Amino acid sequence: MHALFARESKGARNFSEDRVTLGIVKRTEEEFAEWISREPGFIEGLLSYDDEPVVLEPYQRAFLHNRTRFRWVTKSRQVGFSFIFALEALTRCHLRSKHTAVFVSYNMEDAKEKVLIARQLHEELPLAYQKRLVVDSKTELGFESNGKKLSRILSHPSKAPRGKKGDVYLDELAHYVNDREVYRGSTALILRSNGQLTGCSTPLGRRGIFWEIADEELRKYPHHTRQLVPWWLCRFFCVDVRAASENALDLPTEERVARFGRPTLVEQFDSLPLEDFQQEFENSFVDESYSFFPYELILPCTSDDLVLYDEPTSVRAPEGRIVAGFDVGRTRDRSELAVFEEIEDRFTARMLRSFEGTPFAEQEAELRRLLGTLPVARLYIDQSGIGMNLAENLSRDFPQVVGQTFTNEAKERWATNFKILLQRRDVTLPRHRELVGQIHSIKRRVLPSGKVSFDAERNARGHADKFWAVALACQKERQESRPRTGEIGVRVLG
């Protein structure tokens, strides 16, 4: 969102494609009226956000001028496309007598955010140009025209829109569980109107309808126009957009970041594995084959309706067993707590909590509060290395606390068991990008010794610690096999 704004002298507005300001060049009222009757002029001539005039980036101008039926945008994260969608939708609702814009988002939080942006843009629009707001909710805005015609902005999470003809914006389409169904339902809406269908997303592997249309590796989609927006085209991330647009593509990622990246971008680069950074910020569709948990396996087990609690005292009375996992952070990592409710072998997330820079004494106190508040049937805790004292202290007072040692064999068992849960759809996770990304980051490698390793690349945010806490929580208790009374244990040789 930050990439949309630039400070200008008070009262100055961009008037034309050359960015000639009104404070310098005089225009007649007729010329001004003609300018703001077009979408870019309306946006840059009238709209403000947080009391700052809206100034469009070149790639945003190119998007607004694209009148084709199907617009397809592969983009870096945080380059302002959710915001430009709200700008365009609000503008069309005001310039057209009857218009409908439908936002489809990754989750309900994002869906509400777009409506909040559109509402604030409307509030900061000069009163002489405002249409009357007659519908105002968290997921819908309605504007009344002179002839009692209604223009609307509708927003909801990732489901196929039905019965609403107009423009459709599929934001972060690659991340939808039902991406193909949403796309198919959206095409029907614009075919019955003069609307546009916009598919826009950061990549999420070589999979799904977004990748198929963006890459055209499987078949051609000749009616779709494609726009690529990597991080170096955005001045919020790039120190010299003009030079980067000419030279950055020919450089390796590390050199590109070092030469053109602002501190915010460098921080992102240092916080992600290289493949993840290239996917999140450089429009790279990463090959799925390297991950033990493909996105097709994870996404169907996520829910936008799942209620997560922040505190043990807030968790509602459970219907099943409460189980938990705790991965103890090393020097640079976060400790992670995952609490699930198990009902008939199905696991549902109830609480996820991170401990960053928290002394071990405070972590132990919080775990004791959890065990004293909720009827926790079992807490698996990492007892490797620095976690040993924490595990010993807790297990001494709470018999349901069981220490676990992180060996290659143990990780293989935990990862495999969790994969079975995903395959059977017996686990429900929140639709959080960081959690999904951590699960997907787990790789299965065969070591030179012939043993198998399951792990993720370390970055500034940790070592897939959230995943391991979840995997521990969702493990079945292992029963020690002992000979029953009256039985004789026999070892067969040969």
C-alpha positions as CSV (number, residue, x, y, z in Angstrom):
1,M,0.0,0.0,0.0
2,H,2.9,2.4,0.8
3,A,4.0,2.2,-2.9
4,L,0.9,4.2,-3.9
5,F,1.8,7.5,-2.4
6,A,4.2,10.4,-2.8
7,R,4.2,13.8,-1.1
8,E,3.5,16.9,-3.2
9,S,3.1,20.5,-2.4
10,K,-0.2,21.3,-0.8
11,G,-3.0,21.5,-3.3
12,A,-0.9,20.1,-6.2
13,R,-2.5,17.2,-8.2
14,N,-1.2,15.2,-11.1
15,F,-3.2,16.2,-14.1
16,S,-1.9,14.3,-17.1
17,E,0.2,11.4,-18.2
18,D,3.3,13.7,-17.9
19,R,2.4,14.4,-14.3
20,V,2.0,18.2,-14.9
21,T,0.6,19.6,-11.7
22,L,-2.4,22.0,-11.5
23,G,-0.4,24.4,-9.5
24,I,1.9,25.0,-12.5
25,V,-0.3,24.7,-15.6
26,K,-3.6,26.5,-15.7
27,R,-6.6,24.5,-17.0
28,T,-10.2,25.5,-17.8
29,E,-13.1,24.1,-15.9
30,E,-14.1,22.1,-19.0
31,E,-10.6,20.6,-19.3
32,F,-10.7,19.7,-15.6
33,A,-14.1,18.1,-15.8
34,E,-13.0,16.1,-18.9
35,W,-9.9,15.0,-17.0
36,I,-11.7,13.7,-13.9
37,S,-14.3,12.0,-16.0
38,R,-11.7,9.4,-16.8
39,E,-10.5,6.9,-14.2
40,P,-6.8,7.9,-13.8
41,G,-7.8,11.6,-13.7
42,F,-10.5,10.9,-11.1
43,I,-8.1,9.0,-9.0
44,E,-5.2,11.4,-9.1
45,G,-7.3,14.5,-9.3
46,L,-9.8,13.9,-6.5
47,L,-8.8,10.9,-4.3
48,S,-6.8,11.0,-1.1
49,Y,-5.9,8.4,1.5
50,D,-4.7,9.4,5.0
51,D,-4.8,13.0,3.9
52,E,-2.2,12.3,1.2
53,P,-3.0,12.7,-2.5
54,V,-2.9,9.4,-4.4
55,V,-0.1,9.1,-6.9
56,L,0.1,6.1,-9.1
57,E,3.1,4.0,-9.9
58,P,3.7,3.3,-13.6
59,Y,2.7,-0.3,-13.3
60,Q,-0.6,0.8,-11.6
61,R,-1.3,3.3,-14.4
62,A,-0.6,0.5,-16.9
63,F,-3.1,-1.7,-15.0
64,L,-5.8,1.0,-15.1
65,H,-5.4,1.5,-18.8
66,N,-5.8,-2.2,-19.5
67,R,-9.3,-2.6,-20.9
68,T,-9.1,-6.2,-22.0
69,R,-11.6,-8.6,-20.7
70,F,-9.2,-10.8,-18.8
71,R,-6.3,-9.1,-16.8
72,W,-3.7,-11.4,-15.2
73,V,-1.2,-9.9,-12.8
74,T,1.7,-11.9,-11.3
75,K,3.2,-9.7,-8.6
76,S,5.4,-9.3,-5.6
77,R,3.8,-9.1,-2.2
78,Q,3.0,-5.7,-0.8
79,V,3.1,-3.7,-4.1
80,G,-0.3,-2.1,-3.7
81,F,-2.7,-4.1,-5.9
82,S,-5.4,-4.7,-3.3
83,F,-5.3,-0.9,-2.9
84,I,-5.5,-0.2,-6.6
85,F,-8.5,-2.6,-6.8
86,A,-10.3,-0.5,-4.2
87,L,-9.4,2.7,-6.1
88,E,-10.7,1.4,-9.4
89,A,-13.9,0.0,-8.0
90,L,-14.7,3.1,-6.1
91,T,-13.9,5.3,-9.1
92,R,-16.2,3.2,-11.4
93,C,-19.0,3.3,-8.9
94,H,-18.8,7.1,-9.1
95,L,-18.3,7.6,-12.8
96,R,-20.9,5.1,-13.9
97,S,-24.6,5.3,-13.1
98,K,-24.8,1.6,-12.2
99,H,-21.8,-0.5,-11.5
100,T,-20.9,-3.6,-9.5
101,A,-17.5,-4.6,-8.3
102,V,-16.9,-8.0,-6.6
103,F,-13.8,-8.6,-4.6
104,V,-12.8,-12.2,-3.8
105,S,-10.0,-12.5,-1.3
106,Y,-7.8,-15.1,0.4
107,N,-9.7,-14.9,3.7
108,M,-12.3,-12.9,5.5
109,E,-9.8,-10.5,7.0
110,D,-8.5,-9.5,3.6
111,A,-12.1,-9.2,2.3
112,K,-13.0,-6.7,5.0
113,E,-9.8,-4.8,4.6
114,K,-10.7,-3.9,0.9
115,V,-14.0,-2.5,2.0
116,L,-12.4,-0.4,4.7
117,I,-10.0,1.1,2.2
118,A,-12.8,1.9,-0.2
119,R,-14.9,3.5,2.6
120,Q,-12.0,5.7,3.7
121,L,-11.3,6.7,0.1
122,H,-15.0,7.7,-0.2
123,E,-14.9,9.7,3.0
124,E,-11.9,11.7,1.8
125,L,-13.5,12.4,-1.6
126,P,-14.6,16.0,-1.9
127,L,-18.3,16.3,-1.0
128,A,-19.2,17.8,-4.4
129,Y,-18.1,14.5,-6.1
130,Q,-19.4,12.0,-3.5
131,K,-22.3,9.8,-4.3
132,R,-24.6,9.1,-1.3
133,L,-23.5,6.0,0.7
134,V,-26.7,4.0,1.3
135,V,-25.3,0.5,2.1
136,D,-22.4,0.4,4.6
137,S,-21.3,-2.9,6.1
138,K,-18.1,-4.8,6.6
139,T,-18.4,-6.6,3.3
140,E,-20.5,-4.3,1.1
141,L,-20.8,-0.6,0.1
142,G,-23.7,0.8,-1.9
143,F,-23.8,4.2,-3.6
144,E,-26.9,5.8,-4.9
145,S,-27.0,7.8,-8.2
146,N,-29.4,10.5,-9.1
147,G,-31.8,8.1,-10.8
148,K,-32.0,5.9,-7.7
149,K,-29.6,3.5,-9.4
150,L,-27.3,1.6,-7.1
151,S,-23.6,1.0,-7.6
152,R,-22.1,-1.6,-5.3
153,I,-18.8,-2.9,-4.0
154,L,-19.1,-6.5,-2.6
155,S,-16.3,-8.4,-0.9
156,H,-16.1,-11.9,0.4
157,P,-13.5,-14.7,1.0
158,S,-12.5,-17.3,-1.5
159,K,-15.7,-18.6,-3.0
160,A,-17.2,-18.4,-6.4
161,P,-19.3,-15.3,-6.8
162,R,-22.9,-15.9,-7.9
163,G,-25.5,-13.7,-9.5
164,K,-23.5,-10.4,-9.4
165,K,-22.7,-9.1,-12.9
166,G,-19.9,-6.7,-13.2
167,D,-16.2,-6.5,-12.5
168,V,-14.6,-9.4,-10.6
169,Y,-11.2,-9.1,-8.8
170,L,-9.7,-12.4,-7.7
171,D,-7.0,-11.3,-5.3
172,E,-4.3,-13.8,-4.3
173,L,-6.0,-16.4,-6.5
174,A,-3.1,-18.9,-6.3
175,H,-3.7,-19.3,-2.6
176,Y,-7.4,-20.4,-2.8
177,V,-8.3,-23.9,-1.9
178,N,-11.0,-23.9,-4.6
179,D,-9.2,-21.7,-7.1
180,R,-10.5,-23.5,-10.2
181,E,-14.1,-23.3,-9.1
182,V,-13.8,-19.6,-8.2
183,Y,-12.3,-18.8,-11.6
184,R,-14.9,-20.8,-13.5
185,G,-17.8,-19.1,-11.6
186,S,-16.3,-15.7,-12.2
187,T,-16.0,-16.0,-16.0
188,A,-19.7,-16.6,-16.2
189,L,-20.4,-13.3,-14.5
190,I,-18.4,-11.1,-16.8
191,L,-19.7,-12.9,-19.9
192,R,-23.2,-11.6,-19.1
193,S,-21.9,-8.0,-18.7
194,N,-19.3,-5.7,-20.0
195,G,-17.2,-6.4,-16.9
196,Q,-13.5,-7.3,-16.5
197,L,-12.1,-10.3,-14.7
198,T,-8.8,-9.7,-12.9
199,G,-6.7,-12.5,-11.6
200,C,-3.9,-11.3,-9.4
201,S,-1.6,-13.2,-7.1
202,T,1.9,-13.9,-5.8
203,P,2.9,-17.3,-7.1
204,L,2.3,-20.5,-5.1
205,G,4.1,-23.3,-6.9
206,R,3.6,-24.7,-10.3
207,R,0.0,-25.6,-9.7
208,G,-3.5,-24.3,-10.0
209,I,-5.4,-22.2,-12.4
210,F,-3.5,-19.0,-11.7
211,W,-0.2,-20.7,-12.7
212,E,-1.7,-22.3,-15.7
213,I,-2.9,-19.0,-17.2
214,A,0.2,-17.0,-16.1
215,D,2.7,-19.5,-17.5
216,E,0.7,-21.1,-20.3
217,E,2.9,-24.2,-20.0
218,L,0.0,-26.6,-20.3
219,R,-2.1,-24.7,-22.9
220,K,-2.6,-21.3,-24.4
221,Y,-5.0,-18.6,-23.0
222,P,-5.0,-16.1,-25.8
223,H,-7.6,-13.7,-24.4
224,H,-5.7,-13.0,-21.2
225,T,-3.2,-10.1,-21.0
226,R,-0.4,-10.6,-18.5
227,Q,1.4,-8.1,-16.3
228,L,4.5,-8.9,-14.2
229,V,5.3,-6.7,-11.2
230,P,8.4,-7.8,-9.3
231,W,9.7,-5.9,-6.2
232,W,12.1,-3.8,-8.1
233,L,9.4,-1.9,-9.9
234,C,8.0,-0.6,-6.6
235,R,9.7,2.4,-5.1
236,F,8.8,1.3,-1.6
237,F,11.2,-1.6,-2.1
238,C,13.7,-0.3,-4.7
239,V,16.2,2.6,-4.4
240,D,16.3,3.3,-8.2
241,V,13.2,1.9,-10.1
242,R,14.3,3.3,-13.5
243,A,17.8,1.7,-13.4
244,A,16.4,-1.5,-11.9
245,S,13.7,-1.9,-14.6
246,E,16.5,-1.9,-17.1
247,N,19.2,-4.0,-15.3
248,A,17.7,-6.0,-12.4
249,L,16.3,-8.9,-14.4
250,D,19.8,-9.9,-15.7
251,L,21.3,-10.1,-12.2
252,P,21.2,-13.0,-9.7
253,T,18.8,-12.5,-6.8
254,E,21.6,-11.8,-4.2
255,E,23.2,-9.1,-6.3
256,R,19.8,-7.6,-7.3
257,V,18.9,-7.2,-3.7
258,A,22.3,-5.8,-2.7
259,R,22.3,-3.3,-5.5
260,F,18.7,-2.1,-5.6
261,G,16.9,-3.2,-2.4
262,R,15.8,-0.8,0.3
263,P,16.4,-1.9,4.0
264,T,12.8,-3.2,4.1
265,L,13.4,-5.5,1.1
266,V,16.8,-6.6,2.4
267,E,15.1,-7.6,5.7
268,Q,12.6,-9.8,3.8
269,F,15.5,-11.3,1.8
270,D,17.3,-12.2,5.0
271,S,14.2,-13.6,6.6
272,L,13.2,-16.2,3.9
273,P,14.9,-19.1,2.2
274,L,16.0,-18.1,-1.3
275,E,13.3,-20.1,-3.1
276,D,10.6,-18.6,-0.9
277,F,11.9,-15.1,-1.5
278,Q,12.0,-15.6,-5.2
279,Q,8.4,-16.9,-5.1
280,E,7.1,-14.1,-2.8
281,F,8.9,-11.2,-4.3
282,E,10.3,-12.1,-7.7
283,N,7.4,-13.8,-9.5
284,S,9.0,-17.3,-9.5
285,F,6.7,-20.3,-9.6
286,V,8.8,-22.7,-7.5
287,D,8.8,-26.4,-8.4
288,E,6.5,-28.3,-6.0
289,S,8.7,-31.4,-6.1
290,Y,11.1,-30.2,-3.4
291,S,8.5,-30.1,-0.7
292,F,7.3,-33.0,1.4
293,F,4.0,-31.2,1.9
294,P,2.6,-29.9,-1.5
295,Y,0.2,-27.0,-1.3
296,E,-2.6,-29.3,-2.7
297,L,-2.2,-31.3,0.5
298,I,-2.1,-28.3,2.9
299,L,-4.7,-25.9,1.6
300,P,-7.8,-28.2,1.8
301,C,-7.0,-28.6,5.5
302,T,-7.2,-24.8,6.2
303,S,-10.2,-22.9,7.2
304,D,-11.0,-19.2,7.3
305,D,-13.9,-19.8,9.8
306,L,-11.6,-21.4,12.4
307,V,-11.6,-19.6,15.8
308,L,-8.2,-19.3,17.4
309,Y,-7.8,-18.2,21.0
310,D,-5.1,-16.0,22.3
311,E,-5.1,-17.1,25.9
312,P,-5.8,-20.4,27.7
313,T,-8.5,-18.7,29.8
314,S,-10.4,-17.8,26.5
315,V,-10.6,-21.3,25.1
316,R,-14.1,-22.6,25.2
317,A,-14.9,-25.9,27.1
318,P,-13.6,-28.6,24.9
319,E,-15.7,-31.5,23.6
320,G,-12.7,-33.7,23.0
321,R,-9.1,-34.1,24.3
322,I,-6.8,-31.1,24.4
323,V,-3.3,-31.9,23.1
324,A,-0.4,-29.6,22.6
325,G,3.1,-29.4,21.2
326,F,5.9,-27.0,22.2
327,D,9.1,-26.5,20.1
328,V,11.8,-24.8,22.1
329,G,13.5,-22.0,20.2
330,R,17.3,-22.0,19.9
331,T,19.4,-18.9,20.2
332,R,18.0,-17.2,17.1
333,D,14.6,-19.0,16.9
334,R,11.2,-18.5,18.4
335,S,9.6,-21.0,20.7
336,E,6.2,-22.1,19.4
337,L,3.2,-23.5,21.1
338,A,0.4,-25.3,19.3
339,V,-2.8,-26.4,21.1
340,F,-5.4,-28.7,19.3
341,E,-8.6,-30.3,20.2
342,E,-8.8,-34.0,19.3
343,I,-12.3,-35.5,18.6
344,E,-12.5,-39.0,17.2
345,D,-9.0,-38.9,15.7
346,R,-9.6,-35.4,14.1
347,F,-7.4,-32.5,15.2
348,T,-8.6,-28.9,15.2
349,A,-6.3,-26.0,16.0
350,R,-7.4,-23.9,19.0
351,M,-4.4,-21.8,19.9
352,L,-1.1,-20.9,18.3
353,R,1.4,-18.8,20.1
354,S,4.9,-17.6,19.5
355,F,7.5,-16.7,22.1
356,E,10.2,-14.5,20.6
357,G,13.0,-13.3,22.9
358,T,11.2,-14.6,25.9
359,P,13.3,-15.9,28.8
360,F,12.9,-19.6,29.6
361,A,11.5,-18.8,33.0
362,E,8.6,-16.9,31.4
363,Q,8.0,-19.6,28.9
364,E,7.8,-22.2,31.7
365,A,5.4,-20.0,33.6
366,E,3.1,-19.7,30.6
367,L,3.2,-23.4,30.0
368,R,2.3,-24.0,33.7
369,R,-0.6,-21.6,33.3
370,L,-1.8,-23.5,30.2
371,L,-1.6,-26.8,32.1
372,G,-3.3,-25.4,35.1
373,T,-6.1,-23.8,33.1
374,L,-7.0,-26.3,30.4
375,P,-7.5,-30.1,30.8
376,V,-4.5,-30.8,28.7
377,A,-4.3,-34.6,28.1
378,R,-0.8,-34.5,26.6
379,L,1.9,-32.0,25.9
380,Y,4.8,-33.1,23.8
381,I,7.8,-30.8,24.4
382,D,11.2,-30.6,22.7
383,Q,13.7,-31.8,25.2
384,S,16.7,-31.5,22.9
385,G,19.6,-29.3,24.0
386,I,18.4,-26.2,25.8
387,G,14.9,-27.6,26.1
388,M,16.0,-30.3,28.5
389,N,15.6,-28.4,31.8
390,L,12.2,-27.0,30.7
391,A,10.9,-30.5,29.8
392,E,12.3,-32.0,33.1
393,N,10.8,-29.2,35.3
394,L,7.3,-29.5,33.7
395,S,7.2,-33.3,33.5
396,R,8.1,-33.5,37.2
397,D,4.9,-31.7,38.2
398,F,2.6,-32.6,35.2
399,P,2.7,-36.3,34.2
400,Q,1.0,-35.4,30.9
401,V,4.1,-33.6,29.8
402,V,6.3,-35.9,27.7
403,G,9.7,-34.8,26.4
404,Q,10.7,-35.6,22.8
405,T,14.2,-35.7,21.3
406,F,14.6,-34.2,17.8
407,T,16.4,-37.0,15.9
408,N,16.2,-37.7,12.2
409,E,14.2,-40.8,13.0
410,A,11.7,-38.9,15.2
411,K,11.3,-36.1,12.7
412,E,10.6,-38.7,9.9
413,R,7.9,-40.3,12.0
414,W,6.3,-37.0,13.0
415,A,6.4,-35.6,9.4
416,T,5.0,-38.8,8.0
417,N,2.2,-39.1,10.6
418,F,1.2,-35.4,9.9
419,K,1.2,-36.1,6.2
420,I,-1.3,-38.9,6.7
421,L,-3.5,-36.6,8.7
422,L,-3.4,-34.1,5.8
423,Q,-4.2,-36.8,3.3
424,R,-7.2,-38.0,5.3
425,R,-8.3,-34.4,5.9
426,D,-8.2,-35.2,9.7
427,V,-6.6,-31.9,10.7
428,T,-8.0,-28.3,10.5
429,L,-5.6,-25.4,10.4
430,P,-6.1,-21.6,10.3
431,R,-5.6,-20.1,6.9
432,H,-2.4,-18.2,7.8
433,R,0.2,-17.7,5.2
434,E,3.1,-18.1,7.5
435,L,1.9,-21.4,8.9
436,V,1.1,-22.7,5.4
437,G,4.5,-21.5,4.2
438,Q,6.3,-23.3,7.1
439,I,4.6,-26.6,6.5
440,H,5.4,-26.4,2.8
441,S,9.0,-25.5,3.5
442,I,9.7,-29.0,5.0
443,K,11.9,-31.0,2.6
444,R,12.8,-34.6,2.6
445,R,16.5,-35.2,1.8
446,V,18.6,-38.4,1.7
447,L,21.9,-37.8,3.5
448,P,25.2,-39.2,2.4
449,S,25.0,-41.7,5.2
450,G,21.8,-43.0,3.6
451,K,19.6,-41.7,6.4
452,V,16.6,-39.5,5.7
453,S,16.4,-35.9,6.9
454,F,13.2,-33.8,7.3
455,D,13.8,-30.1,7.8
456,A,13.6,-26.6,6.4
457,E,16.2,-24.0,5.6
458,R,17.0,-21.8,8.5
459,N,16.1,-18.1,8.2
460,A,15.9,-15.0,10.4
461,R,12.4,-16.0,11.6
462,G,13.4,-19.6,12.6
463,H,13.6,-23.1,11.4
464,A,10.0,-24.1,10.6
465,D,9.4,-24.1,14.4
466,K,5.7,-23.5,14.1
467,F,5.4,-26.6,11.9
468,W,7.2,-28.8,14.4
469,A,5.0,-27.6,17.3
470,V,1.9,-28.5,15.2
471,A,3.4,-31.8,14.2
472,L,4.1,-32.6,17.9
473,A,0.6,-31.7,19.0
474,C,-1.0,-33.9,16.4
475,Q,1.0,-37.1,17.2
476,K,-0.6,-40.2,18.5
477,E,0.7,-41.4,21.8
478,R,3.1,-44.3,21.3
479,Q,2.3,-47.2,23.6
480,E,5.2,-49.1,25.0
481,S,4.9,-52.8,24.1
482,R,5.2,-55.0,27.2
483,P,4.5,-58.8,27.4
484,R,1.1,-59.4,29.0
485,T,0.8,-61.4,32.2
486,G,1.4,-65.1,31.5
487,E,3.3,-64.5,28.2
488,I,6.9,-65.4,27.6
489,G,9.0,-63.2,25.4
490,V,10.8,-65.2,22.7
491,R,13.6,-64.0,20.4
492,V,13.9,-66.1,17.2
493,L,17.5,-66.4,15.9
494,G,18.4,-67.2,12.3
